[in-house]
Amino acid sequence: MAAGEVIKWLRFRHGGKTGFGTLEASRIAVHDGEMFGTSAPNGKVLALSEVELLAPSAPSKIVALWNNFHALAAKLNQPEPAEPLYLLKATTSVAAPGAVIRRPSSYDGKTTYEGELGIVIGKTCSRVAPSEAGRFIFGYTCVNDITANDILTRDPTFPQWARAKGIDDYGPFGPVIATGLDPAKLVVRTILNGAERQNYPISDMIFSAEELVSKISHDMTLLPGDLIAVGTSVGVGVMKEPVNTVTVAIHGIGELTNEFRL
């Protein structure tokens, strides 16, 4: 989607029902229809404080990139990939903004935060060219790609990417999907327990948003609401306190805040 007027879309629960709309200051203009189809405001307005925020889409799949930033590849002394390297996170890893996330009782190892930009698909997308890919991007969101690091490499014969990143609630994103943004101008910041740990520009990506959508769409059909987490850069770290507050902040989108409890 081309840059222009920024509109922030969200999903919520109110009065036992799920709805969606656009965020204007601290108020939600409720819409009828479909977020990724035809919709229109129905005249109802809710205060943000009145609703329970949900993840802003219900993806059929979550594609998560590895080694997609020049700075991180250089720090890790790894070659930059010739094509996107990615895994799929379980859809049951989705957690809402503000949700409390707990390390599972079956795992007592290290868990890391990874602040990232997320691409949300707006239209069914298959085998599109990079020059066409922007038309299939609905907007952008904040992602915390939480990882159970000790699971990832503990079996030397098989890196367990899907398991390490697919634990229940280890994929919060939101609070909104912002349309009309130029992703190359965005900066991702991650704050852990009040201290900034990540601050990096999206312009440092090895593969741009349009290139990612194009290349992934040649492997698998992307559906409305699907999420592509574009990868992270330097500053990833372990959450060590009994209660950890993590905020992924992207100016123009907002702040995704969750608690992670050991």
C-alpha positions in Angstrom: 0.0 0.0 0.0 1.4 3.4 -0.9 2.3 6.0 1.7 -0.4 8.5 2.4 -2.9 9.2 5.2 -2.1 7.0 8.1 -5.1 5.1 9.4 -4.8 2.8 12.4 -7.0 -0.3 12.4 -7.7 -2.6 15.4 -9.8 -5.4 16.7 -11.5 -5.5 20.1 -13.9 -7.3 22.3 -16.8 -5.3 23.9 -19.9 -6.6 25.5 -19.0 -10.2 24.7 -18.7 -9.4 21.0 -15.7 -9.0 18.7 -15.5 -5.9 16.5 -13.1 -3.8 14.5 -12.6 -0.2 13.7 -10.2 2.7 13.4 -8.4 4.4 16.2 -8.7 8.2 16.5 -6.8 9.6 19.5 -8.3 7.4 22.3 -11.6 6.6 20.6 -12.5 3.8 18.2 -14.8 4.5 15.3 -16.6 1.1 15.0 -17.0 -0.3 11.5 -19.3 -2.8 9.9 -18.2 -5.2 7.1 -14.7 -6.8 6.8 -11.4 -5.1 7.7 -9.8 -6.7 4.6 -12.8 -6.3 2.4 -15.5 -3.6 2.3 -16.2 -1.8 5.5 -17.7 1.5 6.7 -18.1 3.3 10.0 -21.5 2.5 11.5 -21.6 5.7 13.7 -20.8 4.0 17.0 -17.8 5.3 18.9 -16.2 3.5 21.8 -13.5 4.8 24.2 -10.3 2.8 24.0 -10.6 2.3 27.8 -13.9 0.5 27.3 -12.7 -2.4 25.2 -10.4 -5.4 25.4 -7.8 -5.2 22.6 -7.2 -8.2 20.5 -4.4 -9.0 18.1 -5.3 -6.8 15.1 -5.7 -9.7 12.7 -6.3 -13.5 12.9 -3.6 -14.8 10.5 -3.8 -18.1 8.8 0.0 -18.2 9.0 2.9 -16.2 10.6 6.0 -16.0 8.5 9.1 -15.0 10.5 12.4 -13.9 8.9 15.9 -14.7 10.0 19.0 -12.7 9.1 17.3 -9.9 7.3 19.4 -6.9 8.5 22.8 -5.9 7.4 23.9 -4.8 10.9 22.9 -8.1 12.5 24.6 -10.2 9.8 27.8 -8.2 10.3 27.6 -8.6 14.1 27.1 -12.4 13.9 29.8 -12.6 11.2 27.3 -14.5 8.9 26.9 -14.1 5.2 23.9 -12.1 4.0 21.4 -14.5 2.5 20.7 -14.7 -1.3 17.1 -15.3 -0.6 14.8 -14.7 2.5 15.4 -17.2 5.2 12.2 -17.9 7.2 10.1 -20.2 9.4 6.5 -20.4 10.3 5.2 -19.6 13.8 2.1 -21.4 15.1 -1.0 -19.3 14.9 -1.6 -20.3 18.6 1.5 -18.3 19.4 -0.6 -15.1 18.8 -1.1 -13.0 21.9 -3.0 -9.7 22.3 -1.5 -6.3 23.2 -1.3 -6.2 27.0 -1.5 -9.9 27.5 0.5 -11.6 30.2 2.8 -14.2 28.7 4.2 -17.0 30.8 7.1 -19.3 30.2 5.6 -22.9 30.0 6.2 -25.1 33.0 7.8 -27.7 30.7 10.7 -25.3 29.9 13.1 -23.6 32.3 15.6 -22.1 29.9 16.4 -18.7 28.5 13.7 -16.7 26.6 14.5 -13.7 24.5 12.5 -10.7 23.1 12.9 -9.7 19.5 11.3 -6.4 18.5 10.2 -6.4 14.9 8.1 -4.7 12.2 5.2 -6.9 10.9 3.7 -6.8 7.5 0.0 -7.6 7.3 -1.4 -8.9 4.0 -4.7 -7.3 2.8 -5.5 -9.4 -0.4 -4.8 -12.9 -1.5 -1.3 -12.9 -2.9 0.3 -15.5 -5.1 3.4 -15.2 -7.3 3.4 -11.4 -7.5 6.3 -9.3 -8.7 8.1 -6.9 -6.3 6.6 -4.0 -8.3 3.1 -5.3 -7.6 3.6 -6.4 -4.0 2.7 -3.1 -2.4 -0.9 -3.5 -3.6 -1.2 -6.6 -1.4 0.1 -5.1 1.8 -2.7 -3.8 4.0 -0.4 -2.2 6.6 2.2 -2.6 9.3 2.3 -3.5 13.0 4.6 -4.1 15.9 5.7 -7.7 16.7 7.6 -9.3 19.6 9.0 -12.6 18.1 9.6 -14.3 21.5 12.0 -17.2 21.4 12.8 -20.1 23.7 16.5 -20.0 22.9 17.7 -23.2 24.7 15.2 -25.3 22.7 16.4 -23.9 19.4 19.8 -25.6 19.3 19.8 -28.3 22.1 19.5 -31.1 19.6 22.6 -30.9 17.4 20.9 -32.8 14.5 17.9 -30.5 14.1 17.5 -26.8 14.8 14.0 -26.5 16.4 12.9 -23.1 15.0 9.2 -23.9 14.9 9.1 -25.2 18.4 11.3 -22.5 19.9 9.2 -19.7 18.4 5.8 -21.5 18.3 5.1 -21.8 22.1 1.6 -20.5 23.1 1.5 -16.7 23.4 5.1 -16.3 22.1 3.9 -14.2 19.2 2.2 -11.0 20.4 1.6 -8.3 17.8 -0.4 -5.0 17.6 -1.8 -2.9 19.0 -2.9 -1.7 15.5 -2.3 -2.2 11.8 -1.3 1.2 10.4 -1.9 1.9 6.7 -0.4 4.6 4.6 3.2 4.3 6.0 6.5 4.1 4.2 8.2 1.2 6.0 11.7 2.3 4.9 11.3 5.4 7.2 10.4 3.4 10.3 12.5 2.7 13.3 12.0 -0.1 15.8 12.7 0.4 19.5 12.4 -2.3 22.1 12.3 -1.3 25.8 12.9 -4.0 28.5 11.9 -3.0 32.0 12.3 0.6 31.2 15.7 0.4 29.5 16.0 0.7 25.7 17.6 -2.4 24.3 16.9 -2.1 20.5 16.9 1.0 18.2 17.3 0.2 14.6 16.1 1.4 11.2 13.9 -0.7 8.9 15.9 0.8 6.0 18.7 -1.6 7.0 16.7 -4.6 5.8 18.4 -6.9 3.3 15.1 -7.6 1.6 12.5 -4.8 1.5 8.9 -5.3 2.5 7.9 -5.6 -1.2 10.7 -8.0 -1.9 9.7 -10.2 1.0 6.0 -10.3 0.0 7.0 -11.1 -3.6 9.5 -13.8 -2.8 7.3 -15.5 -0.1 4.3 -15.4 -2.4 6.2 -17.5 -4.9 6.5 -20.2 -2.3 3.0 -20.0 -0.7 -0.2 -18.1 -1.1 -0.5 -15.3 1.4 -4.1 -14.6 2.6 -5.7 -11.5 4.1 -4.6 -11.0 7.7 -1.4 -13.1 7.3 1.5 -11.7 9.2 5.1 -11.5 8.0 7.6 -10.6 10.8 10.5 -9.0 8.9 13.2 -10.1 11.3 15.1 -8.3 14.0 18.5 -6.5 14.3 21.0 -6.0 17.0 20.1 -5.8 20.7 18.1 -9.0 21.2 18.4 -10.1 24.9 17.2 -12.5 27.6 14.3 -11.7 29.8 15.7 -12.5 33.3 13.4 -10.9 35.9 10.5 -12.8 37.5 8.2 -10.2 35.8 9.5 -8.5 32.6 7.7 -5.6 30.8 8.6 -5.5 27.1 7.5 -2.7 24.8 8.1 -2.7 21.0 7.6 0.9 19.8 7.4 2.0 16.2 6.6 5.7 15.6 3.6 6.0 13.3 2.2 2.6 14.5 2.3 2.7 18.3 3.5 0.6 21.2 3.0 -3.1 21.8 3.5 -3.8 25.5 3.3 -7.2 27.2 4.5 -8.8 30.5 6.6 -11.9 30.3 6.7 -14.0 33.5 9.1 -16.7 34.4 
